[in-house]
Amino acid sequence: MAYDMYQERILQHYRAPRNFGSLPGADLAGEESNPLCGDHIRMELKLDPARERITDVRFSGDGCAISMASASMLTERLAGRSLAEVEGLRRDDVLANLGIPLSPVRVKCALTGFVALGHALTAHHRPVAPDPSSAEG
């Protein structure tokens, strides 16, 4: 059964998440929490020198099997992709990656890493605040 195969894949990602841990020197980071389930995910991205492509990605945090597996699967799709490609990802892409039907509460779990990624990407478009210590005076 395909459903069982997807459940096993989710458990594998939960037990041994890919790209788990912090990313020293990350260029972008975003976090999201899901208080309904206690999930908390931090997504960190390292960009190429032109700041157009993701060269490395890590996530950290804790949560239920769905949130951790979904974040793990998401990171596998990100490394090497352009920011334009990543910004084109939609919630339905993330949910389809899991391959199982989810209740509305579990949808929020599955999207915690995706929302954290969105926060990181939003930071990319925000102008960098000037360093107050470099102000002339």
N, C-alpha and C positions, 0 to 999 in steps of 0.2 A: 504493500500500500504506500502510495506517495506521501500520505499524511504522516505515517510512521517515520518515513525517511526524513521528512522535514523536522519532526519532533526530535529525532536523534541528532540531527545537525544543530538544532538549537541547544541541546544539552552539551554537545561537544564544544561549541563556542562558549557556553557558560562555564564549563569545567576548565577549559584552557583557552581563554580569550586571546585573540590575535591582537598584536600591537598594544598590549596593555602596559601601562606605566607612564612615567612622566617623560617629557621630551625637553631636555636641556637646550636652551637657546631657541625655543619655539618663537616663531614670528607672530602667530595668532593663537588665541585661546578663547574658549567660551565654555560656560557652565550652565547646567539646567538641573533643577530638582523636580521631583514628582512626589509631593507630600502624601498623596493617596497610597503610595506603595513604599515610600521611603527610598526611592531611587535618587541617586545623585551622580551625574556624569560630567566630567571635564574633558573636552576635546582640545588637543594641541596640534598645531600645524607648523611645519617648517616649509618655507617657500624658497624657490630658486632665486638667484640674484636679481632677476628682473621682476620678482614678486608676481609672477603670472601662473606658476605651476607649483603644485604641492610635491615636495621631494620626500617628506616623511610625515607620518601622523601617528599619534598615540592618544589613548584615552585612559582615564583613570576614574575611580569612584567605586561605588557599590550599589547593588540593587538586586532585583529579582532576576530570574533566569531570562525572561523576555528582554528586559532592558539591557542587560549585559551582553547577551547574544546579539541583539540588534546592533548595539554600538560596535561590537567586534566585527560583525559582517560589514557594517558601513565603512569601517577603516580599511578593509580589504579593497573596497571600491575607490578609495581616494588617492592613494599614493600614485604619483606620476600623472595625475589628471590636471588639466588646466583649471584655474579658478572659475572660468566661464562655464566649463562642463559641470563642475561641482555645484555652482549656483543654479544650474538647470535641474538638479535632482529635486524630486517632489516627494511628498509624504507617501504617496501611493507606491513609488519605487522602493522605498524603505520597507513598507508593509508587505509588498509582493516578495521581497527578498526572504522574508520569514517563511512564506509558503503555507501558512496555516490561518484559519479564520480566528479573529480576535474579538473579544467583547470590547465595548467602549472603554472600560477601565484599562484593559490590557493594551489598547491602542496607544494610550498615553504613555504606558511603560515602554512600548516599542519605539516611540518617537522621542524619548528623552535625549538620546545621543544625537539625533538629527536636529533637535532644537538647539542643543549645545553647539553643534557645528554652525548653525545659522547665526548664533551669537558671535562666534569667531569670525565668520565672514562679514558680518555687520561691522565689526571692529576694523576690518581691512578697508572699508570705504569711509571710515571716519578720519578726518584729518588728525595728524599727530599734533598733540598740544606742545607748544614750545616749552623747552626746559627753563623753568624760572631762574635757575642758577646761572644761566648764560645771558640774562638780561643786562644790558649796559646801564650803568647808572652812576 
